[in-house]
Each structure stands twice: as structure tokens, then as C-alpha cells.
Amino acid sequence: MENFDLTAVIPAHNAADTITSLVEEFLSISDLAVQVIVVDDASSDDTPRLVQGLMDRHPEVLAILQPTNGGAGVARNVGFPAATGRYTIFFDADDQLHPDALVAAVHELDRGEQDVAILKYRYVRGGQDTDVAMNSHDLNIFDKVLGSASSRTVRLVDAPDLLHLTNYPWNKVVRTATFQESGLTFGSTTVHNDILGHWHTLLFADRIVLISQEVCTHIVLAGGNNLTNRSSRDRLTLFDALDETYDLLVRNPALRKRYAHIYWGSVIRVAGWAAARVDQSVRDAFDARLQEHLLRINLADFYNIQVRRAPSLAQTIVRKAMG
């Protein structure tokens, strides 16, 4: 079996317009031996034929065809066990790759032997002609941890705010063996499935390197299928995704206790973001699911938040949980 430096796992659903050029761009990175795993998520367009053709032409490409549409998280879970590269990136089929930053991340991981690299990114939103920088929330966290450095290695216990980064998979490069051994899993929901993957990645990384280079431009098309454009009952799956993530913490009580204030602060923040985008027809159901999830909080964790960590957060949890 060929030794790959990097595996790109790419979920693809109706991605015929972009999948060929993206795969070929990964394969054209001269400084890295790249394996590409494309998981077709029951596309109804020409994507299955195209990815089959890519596999026929390129021995570095593995095409996996899913019979039913399970969402990007399920597709990543299907593809990741087949990854043989030393590192893995989970990339979206319609995003733009910045290869030089990806090469830099792999070289940094080789030098420092960290378990995950997190890079900056850019956006194109709603058909804009130009891309824009990463969101200000994530930029503030990068600035806090990086300062003026181009890269910095930390442990999560010393930089827990990294858990507050937006739950994107495509700006992380992970050490494949570490996360295959720890059972890295993305959520089973069709949307919000990145939350579980984000938390698992950071919780089970021994060391994390932040890199100031931008590894991709994330495309959010007006009227497209991106989460940003969802405002219907799909938003309720947020709480299925949060339940899966909290289950991970429950199974690891030391981590749950250490990062409870971060987790519940993230729940309040993401629920507030989603609540502003739900249809009024599902708002009562949304509020009920939020209350149900908040009531899962461990009482000892709540006491610690209330007395030591973040009293104002504790007050918000009580207010939201009581309706």
C-alpha cells in the first residue's frame, strides 16, 4: 500500500460542478502524497459517475457510493476508517482549497508532532464577488492564542477557548492514527453534525497547533443547502447533535467536569444563534428542546459554574431551563 502524507475525506452530494476540479487540485499538490476519499451521499446528479471516473483514472482516489442520503457527518464517518494518510482533512466538495497553507500545516505537524492543526479560513457569501475574512468570533480567539506569531502549539487545558471556535471540520488537519484510535465520529444528524466532530477532535488531542495561514475559502451560496440557509424544522436537529456531544462528555467524566463551563456556554451561544433563524412555527418546539437539553446538566458541574466559573452563565442556564 502506498504511503500517503495526507488523506482528504470529501462528502459529496450533488457536487458535479466542483468535485472533479477539487479532487484534481488535491492530487496536484506536488509536496505531498495525497489520498482522496470521496463519499457520494446519494447524489441525484452526475456526481457518482464523475467520482467513479476519478477512481478509475487515479489510483490515489477511493470512491464510496452511499445508497441513501445521510448527511455530511455520516459520509465522513464512512470515509475516515479508510484513510491511510498520516494526516487527514475533512473537506467540503464546494469549497476552495488553498494548497500552500495545507502543505504548511503538514510540515508543521511533522516538526512538532501535534495531533491537530487548526488554520484560518475565508468566506464567500451569497454570490459576493470577493471573499472575506473568517468570522470575527473565531478571529478573536485566534488573536488571543496566536498573538503576532504565525503558529503556536498549545494544550487544550491551557487554551480552552478553542472549544468555542465554530464547529468547522474543513480548517482542521488531524493526525490520522490518533483519531482512528480514539474513534473520531461526526454527528448522525443531517445538519449540525460538525459539533460532535469538533469537540471530539479537541478533547482527544494531546497538543494543538494554531496556524495563521488560511487553508480554504468556504462557499455559502444564496438559497443553497448550507446550514446558514436553513430556517425550518431542520434547526431542531441541533439538539440531537448536542445530545450526541454531551453523551461524549458523559462517557468521559473527567473531561466533562473540566470543560463543563465551556460546553454549556457554547450551548447557550449556538442556541441563541439558531433561535434567531427558526421559523415561528417551530419556535415552541425549539424552546422545549433547549430546556430539555439544559436539564441534563450535572448538578456538581452547575454548582461549580455558579460559584467559581461563570455565575452569569449559571443564571442564564436557570432562566432558559425554566422557560
ABEGO torsion letter per residue (X at the ends): XBBBABBBBBBBBGAAAAAAAAAAAAAABAABBBBBBBBBBGBABAAAAAAAAAAAABAABBBBBBABBAEAAAAAAAAAAABABABBBBBBAABBBBAAAAAAAAAAAAAAGBABBBBBBBBBBGGBABBBBBBAAAAAAAAAAAEABABBBBBAAABAAAAABBBBAAABBBBAAAAAAAGBBBBABABGAAAAAAAAAAAABABBBBBABBABBBBBBBGBABAAABABAAAAAAAAAAAAAAAAAAABAAAAAAAAAAAAAAAAAAAAAAAAABBAAAAAAAAAAAAAAAAABBAAAAAAAAAAABAAAAAAAAAAAAX
